[in-house]
Amino acid sequence: MYDNLIKSNSLSSIQIPKTFLPKPSDSDYSDGFINRYFIQKANDKISPVFEISKSTYDDFLSNPLWSKVELKWKIKGDLEPVFNQKGVLIDVGVRNSNLNEIAKNQKTIPPLKSYLTNLTQFYKPYRI
């Protein structure tokens, strides 16, 4: 990381993320998921977490100063787990699906769980 900074030899190469709040489209609700993108300073695991757009995420992909994650956020379906008549799990539900996504990415961005406290953010029931 240090070598990359020395090679760039310019403070102008330090990027600051522009925050973003997704607005799910009808197509996203039809799919049942949206992709959400988050970033945090790589050398400070208690620094703020920023939600960013896909294009900003792509801009930061090669920047070693930032930790980055992409979450597949469930926005449609049953809130709680669904089981069939034999008791076999069919769907983990919106809350558990989103909690699993957070847990999967918490090693990269530890405060993600504290940042994403509303597991049903953007949720809409799938009933018509």
C-alpha positions, -999 to +999 in steps of 0.1 A: +000+000+000+028+024+010+046+017-023+015+026-043+013+060-025+049+067-031+046+059-068+016+081-072+035+110-055+003+131-055-023+140-029-048+145-057-049+107-061-066+103-027-102+097-034-131+106-011-163+086-017-196+102-026-224+087-006-254+072-023-288+059-012-302+033-037-337+038-051-350+003-061-368+002-094-399-018-104-374-042-121-354-046-089-386-054-070-395-079-097-360-095-092-365-094-054-329-081-048-307-050-052-269-048-051-256-025-025-221-012-023-201-001+008-167+012+015-145+020+045-109+031+050-087+000+049-064+011+077-091+022+102-116-005+111-137+019+132-139+046+105-173+055+090-189+032+065-202+048+033-228+034+010-218+043-026-231+038-061-220+010-084-200+035-105-182+049-075-176+013-063-160+005-097-139+037-094-125+025-060-119-011-069-082-006-076-077+018-047-059-001-019-067+026+007-104+014+009-121-018+019-150-026-004-180-050-003-210-057-025-242-070-008-271-088-025-299-072-005-333-089-005-362-065-009-391-088-016-406-120-002-416-133+032-400-115+061-395-147+081-383-182+071-407-203+051-409-241+055-429-267+035-453-291+051-425-315+059-406-288+078-379-283+051-367-248+048-378-233+015-367-197+019-347-180+048-368-148+045-359-112+040-344-105+074-322-136+076-311-132+040-299-097+046-284-106+080-265-134+063-252-109+037-239-086+064-223-115+083-206-127+051-190-093+046-183-082+082-147-094+081-139-069+054-159-041+069-164-049+107-190-021+115-213-031+087-238-046+111-240-014+131-244+006+099-272-016+085-296-019+114-328-020+093-328-055+077-360-047+059-348-014+043-364-011+008-387-041+016-420-045-002-443-075+003-446-095-029-484-097-027-502-079-055 
